[in-house]
Amino acid sequence: MSAVSHPESQFEDLEGLLACPSCDMLLNDRNVAANEIAACPRCHTVIEAPRPLAMTRIIMLSFAALILLFAALFFPFLELQAAGMMRHTTLLDTIAAFSGGLTAPLTLLMGALIVFLPLVRFVSLVYVLAPMAFGWAPLKHAIPVFRLVEALRPWAMIEIFMVGVAVALVKVAGLAHITIGPAFWAFVALVIVTVFKDNFMSRVTVWKTLEARRPS
């Protein structure tokens, strides 16, 4: 693991400093080669970890996530059978069913957190990274779009939704016969793909590439 820090008394060029996102320690910036890891010497948080073809992999995973997200929206999510009646529902049906009355604000917020915000993030990542993966200059407004991607990251809560669904299934299992639909497994795959995408993402590297290739 390669650290990038020096004593603060040695800092001379403020333009060449980075702050650790965890402990705010100021670090001297330097070029980090592929497969190297630059970490904070105080809290050991990874600052930069560029990988070969990382942008291409992130784009492919983002496209896969978009396909899985649409499958999760339109395919049956659950099928319930009780008292001789059977009903299957999609995620969009659930959102629409609770979109009126006092539950409307909460339902719309849930839809935004598990559908709209992840959709915006995946599309925005493709917009930002696709040109640079081909070695081109970033598209217009790529920097503010990537800033939006970073701002939305804590609010895209697909994995939290799946935890809530798992808890609800345990509660409902004793009241009705439940069959898990393909949309449920699409959501599970979406969570896994998102984890892999975040694992390949070196945000400092993306910012440096945006700055280096930005048209003057």
KETIGU-317263 format. One record per atom (N, C-alpha, C): residue in three letters; x, y, z negated; atom name; residue number from 1. Coordinates in steps of 0.001 Angstrom, whole numbers, plus 500000, padded with zeros to 6 digits. Each point is the difference from the previous one (the first is absolute). Layout:
<ALA,<X,Y,Z>,CA,NUM>
...
# end
This chain:
<MET,<500849,498804,500000>,N,1>
<MET,<499151,501196,500000>,CA,1>
<MET,<500879,501238,500000>,C,1>
<SER,<499725,500903,500880>,N,2>
<SER,<500835,501186,500167>,CA,2>
<SER,<499311,501222,499416>,C,2>
<ALA,<500619,500624,498988>,N,3>
<ALA,<499436,501206,499391>,CA,3>
<ALA,<500457,501227,500753>,C,3>
<VAL,<499248,501097,499879>,N,4>
<VAL,<500317,501217,500741>,CA,4>
<VAL,<500184,501187,499068>,C,4>
<SER,<500229,499770,498743>,N,5>
<SER,<500027,501107,499054>,CA,5>
<SER,<501415,500445,499674>,C,5>
<HIS,<500092,501228,499540>,N,6>
<HIS,<501217,500596,499467>,CA,6>
<HIS,<499595,500860,498826>,C,6>
<PRO,<500932,500366,499098>,N,7>
<PRO,<499633,500907,498914>,CA,7>
<PRO,<499417,501294,500531>,C,7>
<GLU,<499019,500536,499301>,N,8>
<GLU,<499302,501188,500487>,CA,8>
<GLU,<500939,501193,500135>,C,8>
<SER,<501076,500021,499237>,N,9>
<SER,<500933,501112,500086>,CA,9>
<SER,<500710,500051,501331>,C,9>
<GLN,<499980,498862,500750>,N,10>
<GLN,<500683,499964,501284>,CA,10>
<GLN,<499093,500422,501149>,C,10>
<PHE,<498731,500239,499722>,N,11>
<PHE,<499090,500387,501076>,CA,11>
<PHE,<500337,501409,500472>,C,11>
<GLU,<500207,500146,501277>,N,12>
<GLU,<500297,501303,500569>,CA,12>
<GLU,<499003,500374,501070>,C,12>
<ASP,<499602,499016,500805>,N,13>
<ASP,<499096,500259,501119>,CA,13>
<ASP,<498604,499513,499618>,C,13>
<LEU,<499086,500929,499701>,N,14>
<LEU,<498657,499618,499600>,CA,14>
<LEU,<499234,499343,501132>,C,14>
<GLU,<500413,500262,501260>,N,15>
<GLU,<499312,499398,501132>,CA,15>
<GLU,<500269,498504,500072>,C,15>
<GLY,<501066,499536,499373>,N,16>
<GLY,<500365,498596,500083>,CA,16>
<GLY,<499620,499209,498766>,C,16>
<LEU,<498942,500397,499313>,N,17>
<LEU,<499592,499338,498770>,CA,17>
<LEU,<498670,499281,500181>,C,17>
<LEU,<499856,498904,499284>,N,18>
<LEU,<498743,499276,499918>,CA,18>
<LEU,<499640,499835,498529>,C,18>
<ALA,<498709,499993,499708>,N,19>
<ALA,<499541,499748,498644>,CA,19>
<ALA,<499417,498604,499918>,C,19>
<CYS,<500399,499251,498994>,N,20>
<CYS,<499447,498662,499796>,CA,20>
<CYS,<498502,500126,499749>,C,20>
<PRO,<499163,499237,500716>,N,21>
<PRO,<498545,500112,499819>,CA,21>
<PRO,<499516,499502,498640>,C,21>
<SER,<500831,499258,499273>,N,22>
<SER,<499580,499458,498708>,CA,22>
<SER,<500476,500839,498819>,C,22>
<CYS,<501290,500373,499996>,N,23>
<CYS,<500554,500712,498843>,CA,23>
<CYS,<500441,501419,500315>,C,23>
<ASP,<499890,500444,501270>,N,24>
<ASP,<500327,501369,500422>,CA,24>
<ASP,<501485,500327,499908>,C,24>
<MET,<500844,499010,499891>,N,25>
<MET,<501436,500256,500004>,CA,25>
<MET,<500422,500487,501378>,C,25>
<LEU,<500837,501051,500040>,N,26>
<LEU,<500479,500533,501270>,CA,26>
<LEU,<501161,499155,500499>,C,26>
<LEU,<499928,499642,501271>,N,27>
<LEU,<500985,499119,500619>,CA,27>
<LEU,<500528,500633,501266>,C,27>
<ASN,<501271,499760,500277>,N,28>
<ASN,<500589,500453,501258>,CA,28>
<ASN,<499525,499097,501134>,C,28>
<ASP,<499483,500607,501048>,N,29>
<ASP,<499532,499244,501152>,CA,29>
<ASP,<501189,499570,500838>,C,29>
<ARG,<499875,498839,500605>,N,30>
<ARG,<501016,499515,500944>,CA,30>
<ARG,<499335,499063,500985>,C,30>
<ASN,<500691,499695,501078>,N,31>
<ASN,<499482,499063,500981>,CA,31>
<ASN,<500098,498580,499458>,C,31>
<VAL,<498902,499278,500116>,N,32>
<VAL,<499943,498616,499524>,CA,32>
<VAL,<499834,499097,501208>,C,32>
<ALA,<500909,499047,500158>,N,33>
<ALA,<499960,499104,501155>,CA,33>
<ALA,<498878,498986,499846>,C,33>
<ALA,<499628,499376,501123>,N,34>
<ALA,<498974,498963,499969>,CA,34>
<ALA,<500427,498861,499088>,C,34>
<ASN,<499035,499486,499262>,N,35>
<ASN,<500186,498902,499043>,CA,35>
<ASN,<500734,500428,498736>,C,35>
<GLU,<500360,501282,499871>,N,36>
<GLU,<500517,500504,498736>,CA,36>
<GLU,<498844,500517,499139>,C,36>
<ILE,<500244,500099,498704>,N,37>
<ILE,<499000,500499,499072>,CA,37>
<ILE,<500612,501123,499186>,C,37>
<ALA,<499364,501158,500014>,N,38>
<ALA,<500412,501128,499176>,CA,38>
<ALA,<499014,500116,498845>,C,38>
<ALA,<500511,499918,498783>,N,39>
<ALA,<499121,499974,498832>,CA,39>
<ALA,<500440,501051,498985>,C,39>
<CYS,<499064,500395,499166>,N,40>
<CYS,<500286,500954,498936>,CA,40>
<CYS,<500829,499307,498926>,C,40>
<PRO,<501129,500560,499589>,N,41>
<PRO,<500828,499346,498980>,CA,41>
<PRO,<499396,500054,498598>,C,41>
<ARG,<499022,500888,499796>,N,42>
<ARG,<499408,500109,498667>,CA,42>
<ARG,<498876,498984,499791>,C,42>
<CYS,<499017,499970,500932>,N,43>
<CYS,<498845,499115,499823>,CA,43>
<CYS,<499975,498852,501006>,C,43>
<HIS,<500958,499991,500935>,N,44>
<HIS,<500149,498934,500993>,CA,44>
<HIS,<498849,499926,500994>,C,44>
<THR,<499238,501091,500130>,N,45>
<THR,<498974,500058,501037>,CA,45>
<THR,<500657,500065,501378>,C,45>
<VAL,<499490,499217,500937>,N,46>
<VAL,<500546,500012,501361>,CA,46>
<VAL,<499619,501315,500677>,C,46>
<ILE,<500991,500742,500446>,N,47>
<ILE,<499767,501285,500666>,CA,47>
<ILE,<499869,499803,501506>,C,47>
<GLU,<500899,499214,500562>,N,48>
<GLU,<500000,499794,501450>,CA,48>
<GLU,<500507,498594,500288>,C,48>
<ALA,<499300,499303,500886>,N,49>
<ALA,<500392,498635,500366>,CA,49>
<ALA,<499640,499744,501458>,C,49>
<PRO,<500725,500624,500937>,N,50>
<PRO,<499677,499810,501428>,CA,50>
<PRO,<500259,498570,500448>,C,50>
<ARG,<499144,499529,500909>,N,51>
<ARG,<500123,498645,500532>,CA,51>
<ARG,<499918,500054,501519>,C,51>
<PRO,<500695,499082,500684>,N,52>
<PRO,<499923,499974,501461>,CA,52>
<PRO,<498574,499745,500471>,C,52>
<LEU,<499574,500744,501018>,N,53>
<LEU,<498673,499843,500614>,CA,53>
<LEU,<498858,500205,499006>,C,53>
<ALA,<500268,500733,498921>,N,54>
<ALA,<498960,500200,498985>,CA,54>
<ALA,<498806,500740,500577>,C,54>
<MET,<500228,501036,500806>,N,55>
<MET,<498887,500766,500548>,CA,55>
<MET,<499127,499136,500906>,C,55>
<THR,<500643,499169,500810>,N,56>
<THR,<499236,499112,500885>,CA,56>
<THR,<499144,499036,499194>,C,56>
<ARG,<500560,499466,498919>,N,57>
<ARG,<499250,499064,499161>,CA,57>
<ARG,<498843,500701,499302>,C,57>
<ILE,<500225,501222,499549>,N,58>
<ILE,<498931,500745,499332>,CA,58>
<ILE,<498861,500284,500974>,C,58>
<ILE,<500345,500345,501247>,N,59>
<ILE,<498969,500259,501015>,CA,59>
<ILE,<499195,498733,500272>,C,59>
<MET,<500679,498863,500140>,N,60>
<MET,<499311,498737,500256>,CA,60>
<MET,<499088,499630,498823>,C,60>
<LEU,<500498,500191,498782>,N,61>
<LEU,<499190,499702,498823>,CA,61>
<LEU,<498814,500965,499885>,C,61>
<SER,<500201,501250,500411>,N,62>
<SER,<498891,500961,499968>,CA,62>
<SER,<498919,499614,500992>,C,62>
<PHE,<500395,499563,501195>,N,63>
<PHE,<499008,499522,500967>,CA,63>
<PHE,<499268,498767,499466>,C,63>
<ALA,<500754,499081,499389>,N,64>
<ALA,<499366,498819,499412>,CA,64>
<ALA,<499024,500403,498899>,C,64>
<ALA,<500383,500997,499197>,N,65>
<ALA,<499115,500465,498928>,CA,65>
<ALA,<498730,500619,500567>,C,65>
<LEU,<500112,500731,501105>,N,66>
<LEU,<498807,500587,500616>,CA,66>
<LEU,<499047,498917,500496>,C,66>
<ILE,<500551,498958,500621>,N,67>
<ILE,<499153,498906,500479>,CA,67>
<ILE,<499306,499303,498829>,C,67>
<LEU,<500749,499751,498938>,N,68>
<LEU,<499419,499343,498827>,CA,68>
<LEU,<498950,500884,499330>,C,68>
<LEU,<500244,501317,499996>,N,69>
<LEU,<499038,500906,499383>,CA,69>
<LEU,<498674,499995,500749>,C,69>
<PHE,<500059,500027,501327>,N,70>
<PHE,<498762,499946,500781>,CA,70>
<PHE,<499309,498646,499834>,C,70>
<ALA,<500778,498914,499919>,N,71>
<ALA,<499392,498684,499765>,CA,71>
<ALA,<499319,499961,498643>,C,71>
<ALA,<500633,500613,498993>,N,72>
<ALA,<499418,500017,498658>,CA,72>
<ALA,<498719,500818,499946>,C,72>
<LEU,<499866,500968,500887>,N,73>
<LEU,<498815,500847,499999>,CA,73>
<LEU,<498800,499338,500668>,C,73>
<PHE,<500230,499262,501071>,N,74>
<PHE,<498889,499560,500843>,CA,74>
<PHE,<499669,498509,499886>,C,74>
<PHE,<500919,499190,499481>,N,75>
<PHE,<499695,498591,499799>,CA,75>
<PHE,<499321,499813,498643>,C,75>
<PRO,<499275,498903,499819>,N,76>
<PRO,<499354,499748,498693>,CA,76>
<PRO,<501027,499946,498879>,C,76>
<PHE,<499682,500686,498907>,N,77>
<PHE,<500906,500052,498851>,CA,77>
<PHE,<499658,498891,498998>,C,77>
<LEU,<498722,499887,499660>,N,78>
<LEU,<499542,498971,499073>,CA,78>
<LEU,<498661,499450,500483>,C,78>
<GLU,<499744,498759,499631>,N,79>
<GLU,<498696,499394,500243>,CA,79>
<GLU,<499479,499464,498673>,C,79>
<LEU,<498829,500461,499594>,N,80>
<LEU,<499409,499603,498725>,CA,80>
<LEU,<498761,499158,500246>,C,80>
<GLN,<499873,498925,499243>,N,81>
<GLN,<498841,499123,500097>,CA,81>
<GLN,<499445,499788,498601>,C,81>
<ALA,<498727,500381,499792>,N,82>
<ALA,<499359,499845,498696>,CA,82>
<ALA,<498501,499876,500209>,C,82>
<ALA,<499370,499122,499240>,N,83>
<ALA,<498543,499802,500053>,CA,83>
<ALA,<499506,499717,501408>,C,83>
<GLY,<500783,499235,500749>,N,84>
<GLY,<499599,499627,501348>,CA,84>
<GLY,<500179,501089,501029>,C,84>
<MET,<500541,501139,499616>,N,85>
<MET,<500222,501106,500939>,CA,85>
<MET,<501488,500150,500247>,C,85>
<MET,<500335,500346,501225>,N,86>
<MET,<501391,500184,500381>,CA,86>
<MET,<500166,501366,500652>,C,86>
<ARG,<501066,500663,499624>,N,87>
<ARG,<500250,501311,500588>,CA,87>
<ARG,<501500,500209,500124>,C,87>
<HIS,<500421,500493,501161>,N,88>
<HIS,<501402,500375,500165>,CA,88>
<HIS,<500083,501508,500208>,C,88>
<THR,<501105,500553,499598>,N,89>
<THR,<500158,501453,500055>,CA,89>
<THR,<501396,500365,500444>,C,89>
<THR,<500105,501112,500671>,N,90>
<THR,<501291,500566,500363>,CA,90>
<THR,<500318,501150,499059>,C,90>
<LEU,<501216,500451,500061>,N,91>
<LEU,<500395,501118,499141>,CA,91>
<LEU,<499233,501267,500361>,C,91>
<LEU,<499776,500216,501284>,N,92>
<LEU,<499234,501174,500422>,CA,92>
<LEU,<498554,499916,499511>,C,92>
<ASP,<499430,498782,499992>,N,93>
<ASP,<498639,499835,499476>,CA,93>
<ASP,<499938,500377,498524>,C,93>
<THR,<501027,499617,499255>,N,94>
<THR,<500041,500311,498575>,CA,94>
<THR,<500082,501495,499764>,C,94>
<ILE,<500867,500672,500759>,N,95>
<ILE,<500133,501451,499851>,CA,95>
<ILE,<498697,500698,500365>,C,95>
<ALA,<499357,499544,501084>,N,96>
<ALA,<498742,500617,500419>,CA,96>
<ALA,<498885,499767,498992>,C,96>
<ALA,<499998,498819,499361>,N,97>
<ALA,<498925,499669,499062>,CA,97>
<ALA,<500015,500883,498760>,C,97>
<PHE,<501191,500456,499610>,N,98>
<PHE,<500117,500815,498787>,CA,98>
<PHE,<500298,501460,500303>,C,98>
<SER,<499767,500408,501245>,N,99>
<SER,<500359,501364,500403>,CA,99>
<SER,<498897,501015,499720>,C,99>
<GLY,<498939,499581,499339>,N,100>
<GLY,<498925,500930,499656>,CA,100>
<GLY,<499817,500092,498490>,C,100>
<GLY,<499376,501067,499576>,N,101>
<GLY,<499717,500160,498580>,CA,101>
<GLY,<501209,500426,499199>,C,101>
<LEU,<499971,499650,498704>,N,102>
<LEU,<501061,500439,499092>,CA,102>
<LEU,<501332,499323,500277>,C,102>
<THR,<499963,498826,500633>,N,103>
<THR,<501241,499276,500266>,CA,103>
<THR,<500704,500464,501275>,C,103>
<ALA,<499401,500922,500748>,N,104>
<ALA,<500566,500424,501282>,CA,104>
<ALA,<501411,500569,499870>,C,104>
<PRO,<500279,500939,499066>,N,105>
<PRO,<501363,500539,499909>,CA,105>
<PRO,<501041,498925,499707>,C,105>
<LEU,<499671,499088,499061>,N,106>
<LEU,<500947,498936,499654>,CA,106>
<LEU,<500218,499054,501169>,C,106>
<THR,<498915,499690,500726>,N,107>
<THR,<500117,499096,501145>,CA,107>
<THR,<500823,500614,501119>,C,107>
<LEU,<499761,501277,500288>,N,108>
<LEU,<500773,500673,501042>,CA,108>
<LEU,<501463,500119,499617>,C,108>
<LEU,<500259,500236,498703>,N,109>
<LEU,<501389,500064,499537>,CA,109>
<LEU,<500675,498648,500150>,C,109>
<MET,<499288,498929,499655>,N,110>
<MET,<500557,498661,500164>,CA,110>
<MET,<500308,499717,501471>,C,110>
<GLY,<499061,500369,500884>,N,111>
<GLY,<500235,499795,501419>,CA,111>
<GLY,<501207,500766,500502>,C,111>
<ALA,<500186,501211,499498>,N,112>
<ALA,<501157,500800,500406>,CA,112>
<ALA,<501298,499368,499532>,C,112>
<LEU,<500020,499503,498759>,N,113>
<LEU,<501240,499474,499424>,CA,113>
<LEU,<500411,498675,500616>,C,113>
<ILE,<499041,499171,500406>,N,114>
<ILE,<500359,498676,500505>,CA,114>
<ILE,<499907,499882,501513>,C,114>
<VAL,<499398,500987,500660>,N,115>
<VAL,<499864,499923,501458>,CA,115>
<VAL,<500621,501216,500680>,C,115>
<PHE,<499484,501187,499713>,N,116>
<PHE,<500398,501182,500756>,CA,116>
<PHE,<501466,500379,499753>,C,116>
<LEU,<500420,500089,498748>,N,117>
<LEU,<501377,500411,499716>,CA,117>
<LEU,<501029,498990,500514>,C,117>
<PRO,<499812,498674,499789>,N,118>
<PRO,<500949,499072,500627>,CA,118>
<PRO,<500021,500109,501520>,C,118>
<LEU,<498828,500213,500622>,N,119>
<LEU,<499947,500154,501449>,CA,119>
<LEU,<500816,501206,500451>,C,119>
<VAL,<499849,501122,499298>,N,120>
<VAL,<500766,501209,500330>,CA,120>
<VAL,<501493,499746,499836>,C,120>
<ARG,<500387,499304,498939>,N,121>
<ARG,<501423,499744,499755>,CA,121>
<ARG,<500608,499130,501093>,C,121>
<PHE,<499324,498923,500394>,N,122>
<PHE,<500547,499103,501011>,CA,122>
<PHE,<500135,500708,501345>,C,122>
<VAL,<498961,500736,500402>,N,123>
<VAL,<500057,500721,501275>,CA,123>
<VAL,<501087,501072,499957>,C,123>
<SER,<500127,500687,498887>,N,124>
<SER,<501002,501063,499870>,CA,124>
<SER,<501416,499429,500052>,C,124>
<LEU,<500211,498835,499392>,N,125>
<LEU,<501326,499378,500058>,CA,125>
<LEU,<500387,499653,501432>,C,125>
<VAL,<499053,499473,500756>,N,126>
<VAL,<500281,499703,501413>,CA,126>
<VAL,<500317,501290,500747>,C,126>
<TYR,<499254,501062,499732>,N,127>
<TYR,<500217,501291,500657>,CA,127>
<TYR,<501400,500531,499709>,C,127>
<VAL,<500444,499859,498764>,N,128>
<VAL,<501296,500555,499598>,CA,128>
<VAL,<501160,499134,500483>,C,128>
<LEU,<499883,498687,499843>,N,129>
<LEU,<501157,499125,500205>,CA,129>
<LEU,<500148,499474,501420>,C,129>
<ALA,<498900,499861,500755>,N,130>
<ALA,<500084,499376,501325>,CA,130>
<ALA,<500985,500708,500930>,C,130>
<PRO,<499940,501334,500151>,N,131>
<PRO,<500978,500640,500894>,CA,131>
<PRO,<501443,499800,499534>,C,131>
<MET,<500240,500083,498697>,N,132>
<MET,<501373,499864,499504>,CA,132>
<MET,<500501,498572,500128>,C,132>
<ALA,<499098,499017,499954>,N,133>
<ALA,<500418,498612,500190>,CA,133>
<ALA,<500536,499774,501407>,C,133>
<PHE,<499522,500794,500978>,N,134>
<PHE,<500503,499928,501367>,CA,134>
<PHE,<501180,500931,500231>,C,134>
<GLY,<500446,500687,498953>,N,135>
<GLY,<501125,500915,500126>,CA,135>
<GLY,<499637,501378,500498>,C,135>
<TRP,<498697,500325,500020>,N,136>
<TRP,<499552,501303,500471>,CA,136>
<TRP,<499915,500993,498851>,C,136>
<ALA,<499783,501235,500360>,N,137>
<ALA,<499762,501034,498994>,CA,137>
<ALA,<498621,499789,499378>,C,137>
<PRO,<499835,500363,498736>,N,138>
<PRO,<498673,499838,499377>,CA,138>
<PRO,<498957,500876,500668>,C,138>
<LEU,<498762,499558,499945>,N,139>
<LEU,<498905,500767,500573>,CA,139>
<LEU,<499753,501281,499203>,C,139>
<LYS,<499226,500893,500610>,N,140>
<LYS,<499655,501248,499337>,CA,140>
<LYS,<499224,499711,498715>,C,140>
<HIS,<500329,500734,498961>,N,141>
<HIS,<499362,499871,498681>,CA,141>
<HIS,<500326,498680,499305>,C,141>
<ALA,<501066,499296,500434>,N,142>
<ALA,<500346,498726,499374>,CA,142>
<ALA,<500379,500190,498534>,C,142>
<ILE,<500690,501104,499679>,N,143>
<ILE,<500425,500229,498619>,CA,143>
<ILE,<498805,500217,499073>,C,143>
<PRO,<499045,500899,500316>,N,144>
<PRO,<498836,500121,499112>,CA,144>
<PRO,<499141,498734,499955>,C,144>
<VAL,<499962,499235,501099>,N,145>
<VAL,<499229,498753,499996>,CA,145>
<VAL,<500636,498987,499046>,C,145>
<PHE,<501333,499906,500030>,N,146>
<PHE,<500660,499075,499072>,CA,146>
<PHE,<499867,500492,498559>,C,146>
<ARG,<499984,501299,499815>,N,147>
<ARG,<499751,500540,498656>,CA,147>
<ARG,<498599,499599,499514>,C,147>
<LEU,<499033,500000,500929>,N,148>
<LEU,<498650,499545,499662>,CA,148>
<LEU,<500000,498518,499638>,C,148>
<VAL,<500766,499202,500746>,N,149>
<VAL,<500110,498567,499705>,CA,149>
<VAL,<500484,499782,498580>,C,149>
<GLU,<501016,500758,499604>,N,150>
<GLU,<500546,499857,498656>,CA,150>
<GLU,<499012,500476,498938>,C,150>
<ALA,<499259,501059,500303>,N,151>
<ALA,<499034,500520,499033>,CA,151>
<ALA,<498841,499028,499782>,C,151>
<LEU,<499624,499258,501049>,N,152>
<LEU,<498868,499072,499899>,CA,152>
<LEU,<500393,498646,499424>,C,152>
<ARG,<501288,499735,499897>,N,153>
<ARG,<500446,498673,499566>,CA,153>
<ARG,<499411,499562,498665>,C,153>
<PRO,<499968,500837,498956>,N,154>
<PRO,<499436,499514,498724>,CA,154>
<PRO,<498483,499791,500039>,C,154>
<TRP,<499334,500565,501030>,N,155>
<TRP,<498534,499968,500020>,CA,155>
<TRP,<499443,498903,500888>,C,155>
<ALA,<500832,499308,500757>,N,156>
<ALA,<499538,498877,500818>,CA,156>
<ALA,<499984,498762,499109>,C,156>
<MET,<498825,499570,499577>,N,157>
<MET,<499881,499025,498915>,CA,157>
<MET,<499384,498682,500464>,C,157>
<ILE,<500511,499450,501083>,N,158>
<ILE,<499476,498725,500478>,CA,158>
<ILE,<500236,498898,498981>,C,158>
<GLU,<501209,499960,499420>,N,159>
<GLU,<500310,498930,499054>,CA,159>
<GLU,<499169,500116,498722>,C,159>
<ILE,<499686,501235,499568>,N,160>
<ILE,<499150,500179,498824>,CA,160>
<ILE,<498590,499490,500287>,C,160>
<PHE,<499523,500255,501215>,N,161>
<PHE,<498680,499513,500393>,CA,161>
<PHE,<499941,498477,499950>,C,161>
<MET,<501061,499326,500457>,N,162>
<MET,<500003,498546,500004>,CA,162>
<MET,<500002,499444,498582>,C,162>
<VAL,<500690,500679,499085>,N,163>
<VAL,<499961,499571,498598>,CA,163>
<VAL,<498570,500121,499457>,C,163>
<GLY,<499324,501112,500321>,N,164>
<GLY,<498615,500177,499569>,CA,164>
<GLY,<499074,498952,500587>,C,164>
<VAL,<500208,499646,501274>,N,165>
<VAL,<499174,498977,500635>,CA,165>
<VAL,<500209,498651,499316>,C,165>
<ALA,<501253,499673,499672>,N,166>
<ALA,<500289,498727,499337>,CA,166>
<ALA,<499301,499916,498647>,C,166>
<VAL,<500020,501107,499250>,N,167>
<VAL,<499311,500019,498700>,CA,167>
<VAL,<498491,499841,500192>,C,167>
<ALA,<499440,500693,500998>,N,168>
<ALA,<498562,499903,500257>,CA,168>
<ALA,<499590,498590,500412>,C,168>
<LEU,<500855,499327,500790>,N,169>
<LEU,<499666,498640,500425>,CA,169>
<LEU,<499929,499048,498812>,C,169>
<VAL,<500895,500189,499045>,N,170>
<VAL,<499962,499164,498797>,CA,170>
<VAL,<498687,500209,499248>,C,170>
<LYS,<499537,501252,499938>,N,171>
<LYS,<498754,500305,499281>,CA,171>
<LYS,<498770,499447,500720>,C,171>
<VAL,<500008,500047,501325>,N,172>
<VAL,<498819,499625,500778>,CA,172>
<VAL,<499951,498503,500281>,C,172>
<ALA,<501138,499323,499857>,N,173>
<ALA,<500068,498582,500389>,CA,173>
<ALA,<498986,499144,499263>,C,173>
<GLY,<499638,500357,498769>,N,174>
<GLY,<499046,499204,499256>,CA,174>
<GLY,<498554,500280,500350>,C,174>
<LEU,<499742,501038,500782>,N,175>
<LEU,<498635,500391,500344>,CA,175>
<LEU,<499590,499568,501405>,C,175>
<ALA,<500971,499812,500877>,N,176>
<ALA,<499687,499650,501382>,CA,176>
<ALA,<501170,499236,500603>,C,176>
<HIS,<499665,499278,501070>,N,177>
<HIS,<501057,499309,500746>,CA,177>
<HIS,<500635,500994,500970>,C,177>
<ILE,<501308,500174,499897>,N,178>
<ILE,<500699,501017,500782>,CA,178>
<ILE,<500933,499330,500987>,C,178>
<THR,<499921,500447,501247>,N,179>
<THR,<500926,499566,501043>,CA,179>
<THR,<500796,501216,500472>,C,179>
<ILE,<501299,499881,499943>,N,180>
<ILE,<500864,501116,500390>,CA,180>
<ILE,<500099,500053,501521>,C,180>
<GLY,<499749,501166,500560>,N,181>
<GLY,<500017,500174,501443>,CA,181>
<GLY,<501367,500384,500536>,C,181>
<PRO,<500133,500053,501331>,N,182>
<PRO,<501294,500336,500611>,CA,182>
<PRO,<500477,501406,499651>,C,182>
<ALA,<499086,500933,499737>,N,183>
<ALA,<500416,501352,499656>,CA,183>
<ALA,<500756,500033,498671>,C,183>
<PHE,<499622,499122,499074>,N,184>
<PHE,<500713,499928,498722>,CA,184>
<PHE,<501456,499627,500235>,C,184>
<TRP,<500214,498966,500824>,N,185>
<TRP,<501377,499570,500270>,CA,185>
<TRP,<500747,501022,500830>,C,185>
<ALA,<499278,500747,500834>,N,186>
<ALA,<500653,501095,500737>,CA,186>
<ALA,<500512,501056,499032>,C,186>
<PHE,<499220,500282,498950>,N,187>
<PHE,<500442,500954,498989>,CA,187>
<PHE,<501215,499477,499247>,C,187>
<VAL,<500008,498711,499676>,N,188>
<VAL,<501159,499404,499336>,CA,188>
<VAL,<501248,500132,500877>,C,188>
<ALA,<499849,499676,501287>,N,189>
<ALA,<501126,500146,500922>,CA,189>
<ALA,<500426,501456,500133>,C,189>
<LEU,<499019,500911,499949>,N,190>
<LEU,<500305,501427,500092>,CA,190>
<LEU,<500861,500456,498822>,C,190>
<VAL,<499689,499515,498805>,N,191>
<VAL,<500815,500337,498827>,CA,191>
<VAL,<501427,499497,500176>,C,191>
<ILE,<500156,498765,500503>,N,192>
<ILE,<501337,499432,500198>,CA,192>
<ILE,<500774,500789,501047>,C,192>
<VAL,<499338,500334,501116>,N,193>
<VAL,<500653,500780,501060>,CA,193>
<VAL,<500426,501372,499476>,C,193>
<THR,<499157,500615,499178>,N,194>
<THR,<500334,501310,499439>,CA,194>
<THR,<501225,499915,499104>,C,194>
<VAL,<500102,498934,499221>,N,195>
<VAL,<501177,499813,499141>,CA,195>
<VAL,<501263,499865,500840>,C,195>
<PHE,<499943,499201,501070>,N,196>
<PHE,<501156,499854,500875>,CA,196>
<PHE,<500357,501331,500657>,C,196>
<LYS,<498984,500759,500417>,N,197>
<LYS,<500256,501294,500636>,CA,197>
<LYS,<500726,500947,499035>,C,197>
<ASP,<499518,500062,498776>,N,198>
<ASP,<500647,500868,499015>,CA,198>
<ASP,<501409,499525,499670>,C,198>
<ASN,<500232,498692,500083>,N,199>
<ASN,<501325,499464,499725>,CA,199>
<ASN,<501013,500415,501067>,C,199>
<PHE,<499543,500106,501248>,N,200>
<PHE,<500891,500422,501079>,CA,200>
<PHE,<500198,501515,500043>,C,200>
<MET,<499112,500745,499341>,N,201>
<MET,<500035,501456,500090>,CA,201>
<MET,<501106,500594,499132>,C,201>
<SER,<500936,500704,500630>,N,202>
<SER,<500985,500801,499281>,CA,202>
<SER,<499662,501460,500286>,C,202>
<ARG,<499313,500627,499058>,N,203>
<ARG,<499438,501334,500258>,CA,203>
<ARG,<501076,501048,500225>,C,203>
<VAL,<501100,499925,499268>,N,204>
<VAL,<501088,500962,500194>,CA,204>
<VAL,<500570,499865,501405>,C,204>
<THR,<500128,498763,500472>,N,205>
<THR,<500505,499776,501358>,CA,205>
<THR,<499060,500598,501037>,C,205>
<VAL,<498689,499843,499802>,N,206>
<VAL,<499034,500579,500934>,CA,206>
<VAL,<500110,501516,500014>,C,206>
<TRP,<500110,500620,498816>,N,207>
<TRP,<500132,501456,499951>,CA,207>
<TRP,<501275,500460,500707>,C,207>
<LYS,<501105,499289,499790>,N,208>
<LYS,<501258,500380,500655>,CA,208>
<LYS,<499884,499866,501512>,C,208>
<THR,<499341,498932,500467>,N,209>
<THR,<499833,499814,501442>,CA,209>
<THR,<499106,501072,500594>,C,209>
<LEU,<498950,500379,499287>,N,210>
<LEU,<499132,501076,500479>,CA,210>
<LEU,<500759,501311,500118>,C,210>
<GLU,<500817,500294,499012>,N,211>
<GLU,<500768,501244,500042>,CA,211>
<GLU,<501065,499968,501091>,C,211>
<ALA,<500654,498850,500177>,N,212>
<ALA,<501079,499901,500976>,CA,212>
<ALA,<499481,500071,501444>,C,212>
<ARG,<498825,499452,500245>,N,213>
<ARG,<499478,499935,501370>,CA,213>
<ARG,<498981,501080,500304>,C,213>
<ARG,<499718,500846,499010>,N,214>
<ARG,<499021,501060,500245>,CA,214>
<ARG,<500535,500956,501056>,C,214>
<PRO,<499197,500327,501003>,N,215>
<PRO,<500466,500942,501039>,CA,215>
<PRO,<500350,501341,499363>,C,215>
<SER,<501122,500556,500429>,N,216>
<SER,<500440,501284,499425>,CA,216>
<SER,<499232,501164,500602>,C,216>
# end
